[in-house]
Amino acid sequence: MRIPIIAGNWKMNLGRVDEALAFVRSIRHRLNEIEGVERVLCPPFTVLAAVADILRPTHIGLGAQTMHWDDRGAYTGEVSPAMLAGLCQYVILGHSERRTGRVAFPDHAAQVSVENDTAVNRKVHAALAHDLIPIICVGENLAQNEAGQTHEFVGGQVRAALEGLTAKQVERCVIAYEPLWAIGTGKAATPADANRIIGLTIRGAIAEVFGEATAAAVRVQYGGSVNLENIAAFMSMPEVDGALVGGASLKPDFVELVRQAALARCWSKRT
């Protein structure tokens, strides 16, 4: 039985301790009461420790937004898995904004990859070694989607990210299918398309290497312009095990989004 997981990625927002704590205080009690779905907040590193303290009495999980693969070294500005161990439970790896260079070059017309498949794989291994659960992001761009290359490209990202892991390690991972053309654009894949890609492409790639049982055990989220209006439709799909939520996780009605996700999954099981 896969437990759905909704993770809120704050990105570079609510990065001051006072504003982060004010927001978490406004939602934590209601968010903690929701059953049937795992809830995770992923704030900036600057407030991770403060948010960890305020979430400690709850069942709400905490995640970082990225990390390096080495425990220490001359990497100015980086965060290591050793720094995160014991502070949070999850870490987002390979987000498209990092893969495409948008973080480093937000206004560059021809963005270059700064976080490739090899780097993501090294980070996945390091996260698991430090008892962190990686949320591994995969997804195609618009040109690849329109050219019918989604299956080949996304399947390749999945296989590369999980290379060298055992089946048991793979089962601990969370995959987030985030088509690049849907992130921050207001456009989202249809629930049926997300369901098909997650089932056929992502679980298919896992099954090829690690077997059907492992593929069936891995939780796979959808991400990309998820909001209160479309979350129930995504969660009603049998292959979709939750969502990686961006902008909508910064609003008080994120609680209602999570509630709708839990209700939709519960209803889909009954029917």
Residue pairs with C-beta under 8 A, 6 or more apart in sequence:
2 217
2 218
2 219
2 241
3 37
3 38
3 219
3 241
4 36
4 37
4 38
4 219
4 235
4 241
4 242
4 261
4 262
4 265
5 37
5 38
5 39
5 40
5 174
5 219
5 221
5 241
5 242
6 37
6 38
6 39
6 40
6 221
6 242
6 243
6 245
6 257
6 258
6 261
7 40
7 41
7 42
7 61
7 63
7 90
7 92
7 135
7 174
7 176
7 221
7 242
7 243
7 244
7 245
7 249
8 40
8 41
8 42
8 245
8 248
8 249
8 250
8 254
9 42
9 65
9 92
9 95
9 223
9 244
9 245
9 246
9 249
10 41
10 42
10 43
10 44
10 65
10 249
10 250
11 44
11 65
11 97
11 246
12 44
13 44
13 250
14 20
14 23
14 43
14 44
14 47
14 250
15 43
15 44
15 46
15 47
16 46
16 47
17 46
17 47
17 50
20 43
20 44
20 47
20 50
20 51
21 47
21 50
21 51
21 54
23 250
24 41
24 51
24 54
24 55
25 54
26 252
27 252
27 254
27 255
28 54
28 55
28 58
28 60
30 255
31 39
31 58
31 60
31 254
31 255
31 258
32 39
32 58
32 59
32 60
34 255
34 258
34 259
34 262
35 262
36 262
36 265
36 266
37 242
37 258
37 261
37 262
37 265
38 61
38 242
39 59
39 60
39 61
39 258
40 60
40 61
40 62
40 63
40 89
40 90
41 51
41 55
41 60
41 61
41 62
41 63
41 249
42 62
42 63
42 64
42 65
42 90
42 92
43 51
43 62
43 65
44 65
45 64
45 65
45 79
48 62
48 64
48 84
48 87
48 88
49 87
51 62
52 62
52 87
52 88
55 61
55 62
61 88
61 89
61 90
62 87
62 88
62 89
62 90
63 88
63 89
63 90
63 91
63 92
63 135
64 79
64 84
64 87
64 88
64 90
64 91
64 92
65 91
65 92
65 95
66 79
66 91
66 92
66 93
66 95
66 98
66 123
67 78
67 79
67 80
67 81
67 83
67 84
67 91
67 93
67 123
67 126
67 127
67 132
68 75
68 78
68 79
68 80
68 81
68 123
68 126
69 81
69 119
69 122
69 123
69 125
69 126
70 80
70 126
71 80
71 81
71 82
71 126
72 80
72 82
73 80
81 91
81 126
81 127
81 129
81 130
81 132
82 130
84 91
84 130
84 132
85 130
85 131
85 132
88 132
89 132
89 133
90 132
90 133
90 134
90 135
90 174
91 123
91 127
91 132
91 133
91 134
91 135
92 134
92 135
92 137
92 176
92 244
93 120
93 123
93 124
93 127
93 134
93 135
93 136
93 137
93 161
94 115
94 120
94 123
94 136
94 137
94 138
94 157
94 161
95 137
95 178
96 102
96 137
96 139
96 178
96 180
96 183
97 103
97 183
98 114
98 115
99 113
99 114
99 115
99 116
99 120
99 137
100 111
100 112
100 113
100 114
100 141
100 180
101 108
101 111
101 112
101 113
101 114
102 111
103 114
104 114
105 111
105 112
117 156
117 157
117 160
117 161
118 160
120 136
120 157
120 160
120 161
121 160
121 161
121 162
121 163
121 164
123 134
124 134
124 136
124 161
124 162
124 165
124 173
125 164
125 165
127 133
127 134
128 134
128 165
128 169
128 172
128 173
133 172
133 173
133 174
134 173
134 174
135 174
135 175
135 176
135 221
135 244
136 158
136 161
136 162
136 173
136 174
136 175
136 176
137 176
137 178
137 223
137 244
138 154
138 157
138 158
138 161
138 175
138 176
138 177
138 178
138 202
139 154
139 157
139 177
139 178
139 179
139 180
139 182
139 183
139 223
139 224
140 149
140 150
140 153
140 154
140 179
140 180
140 181
141 179
141 180
141 181
142 180
142 181
144 150
144 153
145 179
145 181
150 179
150 197
150 201
151 197
151 200
151 201
154 177
154 197
154 201
154 202
154 205
155 201
155 202
155 204
155 205
156 205
158 175
158 201
158 202
158 205
158 206
159 205
159 208
159 209
162 170
162 173
162 206
162 209
162 210
165 173
167 210
167 211
167 213
167 214
170 206
170 210
170 214
170 218
171 214
171 217
171 218
173 218
174 218
174 219
174 220
174 221
175 202
175 218
175 219
175 220
175 221
176 220
176 221
176 222
176 223
176 244
177 194
177 197
177 198
177 202
177 220
177 221
177 222
177 223
178 222
178 223
178 224
178 244
179 189
179 224
181 187
181 224
182 188
182 189
182 223
182 224
182 225
183 223
183 224
183 225
183 246
184 225
184 246
184 247
185 224
185 225
186 225
187 224
187 225
188 224
188 225
188 226
188 230
189 197
189 222
189 224
191 230
191 233
191 234
191 236
191 237
191 240
192 237
194 222
194 234
194 237
194 239
194 240
195 237
195 238
195 239
195 240
196 239
198 220
198 222
198 237
198 239
198 240
199 238
199 239
202 220
203 215
203 216
203 218
203 220
203 239
204 215
206 214
206 215
206 218
207 214
207 215
219 241
219 242
220 239
220 240
220 241
221 240
221 241
221 242
221 243
221 244
222 234
222 240
222 242
222 243
222 244
223 243
223 244
223 245
223 246
225 246
226 234
226 243
226 244
226 245
226 246
226 248
226 257
227 248
227 257
228 248
228 253
228 256
228 257
228 260
231 243
231 257
231 260
231 261
231 264
232 260
232 261
232 263
232 264
233 264
234 240
234 243
235 242
235 243
235 260
235 261
235 264
235 265
235 268
236 264
236 265
236 267
236 268
237 268
238 268
242 261
243 261
245 254
245 257
248 254
248 257
249 257
